[in-house]
């Protein structure tokens, strides 16, 4: 990917804040290597650091309208990763059983799976995950991903608060992530999916 001059980042942040997925992907690919190393200092584990990074960028995407207000995106992302890492460590003990359950189902390495991933199979798995969601969560997810409605539009259409829509989308995307991990797909496959 072409290196982007620092001067271009104001335009990039504005573009990402308006929902431009390429601009957001540029931010992700610029900062993710350094942020991954930073998260590993907390977890001492690549998989856990990857999950933290994914959660951070998922939340940034859902709150992208705030990006133009940020003076220093690099410092802001580092602070975000630090906070997410500390929260992750606090929750780690209670999540251990769930992680072991998903890991036991994955018999092929992440690299092998990524090399043999079949786009139709991936779509089918995501569709299964979406179909197994509660009705309201499924409806909100489909309005966002399939119909391309904004959080505000979904909130007005369903007569619910914007924060309810955001929280529901976070829950839905985490559910799909965990569903994919149960089938052996890595978090980076999930990131590619939400940016597609």
MOPE-V310974 format. One record per backbone hydrogen bond with DSSP energy under -1.0 kcal/mol. NH is the residue of the N-H (numbers start at 1). CO is the residue of the C=O. E is the energy in kcal/mol with one decimal. If there is no record, write none. Layout:
# MOPE-V310974
nh = {NH	NH}
co = {CO	CO}
e = {E	E}
This chain:
# MOPE-V310974
nh = {8	9	12	13	14	15	16	17	18	19	20	24	25	26	27	28	29	30	31	32	35	36	37	38	39	40	42	43	44	49	50	51	52	53	54	55	56	57	58	59	60	61	62	63	64	66	67	69	70	76	77	78	79	80	81	82	83	84	85	86	87	88	89	90	91	92	95	99	100	101	102	103	104	107	113	114	115	116	122	123	124	125	126	127	128	129	130	131	132	133	138	139	140	141	142	143	144	145	146	147	149	154	155	156	157	158	160	165	166	167	168	169	170	171	172	173	174	175	176	177	178	179	180	181	182	184	185	190	191	192	193	194	195	196}
co = {5	6	8	9	10	11	12	13	14	16	15	20	21	22	23	24	25	26	27	28	31	32	33	34	35	36	39	39	40	45	46	47	48	49	50	51	52	53	54	55	56	57	58	59	61	63	64	66	67	72	73	74	75	76	77	78	79	80	81	82	83	84	85	86	87	88	91	95	96	97	98	99	100	105	109	110	111	112	118	119	120	121	122	123	124	125	126	127	128	130	134	135	136	137	138	139	140	141	142	142	143	150	151	152	153	154	155	161	162	163	164	165	166	167	168	169	170	171	172	173	174	175	176	177	178	181	180	186	187	188	189	190	191	193}
e = {-1.4	-1.7	-2.2	-2.8	-2.2	-2.7	-2.8	-2.5	-1.1	-1.8	-2.2	-2.0	-2.6	-2.2	-1.9	-2.5	-3.0	-1.9	-2.3	-2.6	-2.4	-2.5	-1.8	-2.0	-2.7	-2.0	-1.1	-2.0	-2.9	-2.3	-2.5	-2.0	-2.3	-2.5	-2.3	-2.3	-2.4	-2.4	-2.2	-2.3	-2.5	-2.3	-2.2	-1.6	-1.3	-2.1	-1.7	-1.6	-1.8	-2.4	-2.6	-2.2	-2.4	-2.3	-2.8	-2.4	-2.6	-2.5	-2.6	-2.3	-2.2	-2.3	-2.5	-1.9	-1.7	-1.2	-1.6	-2.4	-2.4	-2.0	-2.1	-2.7	-2.1	-1.0	-2.1	-2.7	-1.7	-1.2	-2.6	-2.3	-2.3	-2.3	-2.5	-2.6	-2.3	-2.3	-2.8	-2.7	-1.3	-1.5	-2.6	-2.5	-2.4	-2.5	-2.6	-2.4	-1.9	-3.3	-1.6	-2.0	-2.7	-2.5	-2.5	-2.3	-2.6	-2.6	-1.9	-1.7	-2.7	-2.7	-2.3	-2.4	-2.4	-2.4	-2.7	-2.7	-2.4	-2.2	-2.3	-2.5	-2.7	-2.3	-2.8	-2.5	-1.9	-1.5	-2.4	-1.3	-2.4	-2.2	-1.9	-2.3	-1.4	-1.0}
